[in-house]
């Protein structure tokens, strides 16, 4: 049986955060995990941050396909 995850994406200023929430193994609570975070590129000088952002999106899509 696969675990069902609830995904959260939070943006604070220029940081984007991917997190998950699921029921614990014992079934008596919840497990919250911050999986990944990256900086959003704002100007041309930050263009190298796009690679990290694309990796962030690719990992999120893979997690969604596993559901």
Residue, then its C-alpha position, 0 to 999 in steps of 0.5 A: x500500500x502506498x502512502x498518500x502524501x499531502x504536498x505544500x508549496x510555500x513562498x517566502x520572499x524569494x524562497x520556495x519550499x516544498x513540504x509533505x504531510x502524511x499520517x504517522x506509521x502508528x496512526x496517532x499523528x502526522x509527519x511533516x517534512x520539508x523536502x526541498x527549497x530553492x531561491x527564485x531568480x529575480x534579476x538577470x544576475x541570478x540566472x544560475x538559480x534557474x537550474x535549481x528551480x527546474x530541479x525543484x519542479x522536476x522533483x515535485x512532478x516525480x513525487x506527484x507521479x508516484x502517488 
